[in-house]
Amino acid sequence: MSRRIKRTNQEPRSRDERKESRPFKARSVKKAGPRPGGKSGGKPPRFAGERAERHRPRAKLERAEAERVAPAKPIEALLPTKVQTVTVTADENNMRVDRFLEARFPGLSFSHIQRVVRKGELRVDGKRVDSKDRLKEGQSVRIPPLKLDAPKVVGELSEAAQKTLKALKEMTIYEDDDVLVLNKPAGLAVQGGSGMTRHIDQMLEVMRDSKGQKPRLVHRIDRETSGCLLIAKTRFAASHLTGAFRSRSARKVYWALVPGLPKPKQGRISTFLAKEESEDDTIMRIAQHGDEGASHAVTYYAVVETAGNKLTWVSLKPVTGRTHQLRAHMAHIGHPIVGDPKYFNIENWQLPGGLQNRLHLLARRIVIPHPRGGLIDATAPLPPHMQQSWNLLGLDASRFDPIENAPEE
């Protein structure tokens, strides 16, 4: 299920790192006077402002949007034609080298990014780096001349390509000329890695348009996580959507199944996370402020429904977007996500009969400003293994989701 609605003006964000976990309550309106554009008192509208925005005169909205959005420059005009040196900003702190290039220059292909890094053409503080290395604020990055890959000739699709295109269409829950939202199945990777032969980025090759443009990833979800995955179909959309994620204008809701009953039933988790690598695995550990590679991470959670106090359906709203953030945070408060091979750490805990030992985490909903105005609001259904668990536990997927009352900060 998906919809596109008119743009909402979002309130400024703020951070509060003083407490690691605390309850949240639905925001209320002061009784001293009427709220601008609405009634005094009562709960705020869900995903604030959407309802009021629908009633704005269309001509006024289009005129305001036309004044606000300047014509986008072609991506070719933004690519460096000679060597340049840039400084890593605070927002780019702890960002991977390859994702740093993607964010700075939307439209570059994954293979081109890997090539310039592998050849040592990109350097950080004068040294060669790996594409997975993390950058630090203030570092100097040497960027070589960049170019777009030559468009491939679009012709008749092979039988295999037609099957891939059909698979993508079956995953599609929202599509227009600029944007595609897929319901990514659990077990399918978003991007290639060691030994990875089939992934979303590779599948998108079959969707090249007449100009040779291939749809682009603008964010990622874990391989075993199912649900909403946003794709930009044009360079124009890639630039705007990447900016929306960097500015935290995108709002995401996840559903998960966890053991026990989190207390309080609604809360805020605020920690620092840092990568911990070993020969066999890589996980995110809880870190301290100032630790090398540590980034602040904030998650709101809310209990939706319980099943005999043994298992609980929780809804999660990440404010930041760190690697494995939700999985690490739920494990940190003693309620790791069922089926998580990396973070489920409860000894002698047995999975109830009939439930599959797979990650019970769904990217349920994404709401993000559309590049051409308005909002994209897409929702993904429960994947088969989670739907089976919901049926066995008697959980009602149509229940009201209290995470909608959580702050956006």
Secondary structure, 3 states (H helix, E strand, C coil): CEEEECCCCCCCCCCCCCCCEECCCCCCCCCCCCCCCCCCCCCCCCCCCHHHHHCCCHHHHHHHHHHHCCCCCCHHHHCCCCCEEEECCHHHCCCEHHHHHHHHCCCCCHHHHHHHHHCCCCEECCEECCCCCECCCCCEEEECCCCCCCCCCCCCCCHHHHHHHHHHHHHEEEECCCEEEEEECCCCECCCCCCCCCEHHHHHHHHCCCCCCCCEECCCCCCCCEEEEEEECCHHHHHHHHHHHHCCCCEEEEEEEEECCCCCCEEEEEEEEEEEECCCCEEEEEECCCCCCCEEEEEEEEEEEEECCCEEEEEEEECCCCCCHHHHHHHHCCCCCCCCCCCCCCCCCCCCCCCCCCCCEEEEEEEEECCCCCEEEEECCCCHHHHHHHHHHCCCCCCCCHHHHCCCC
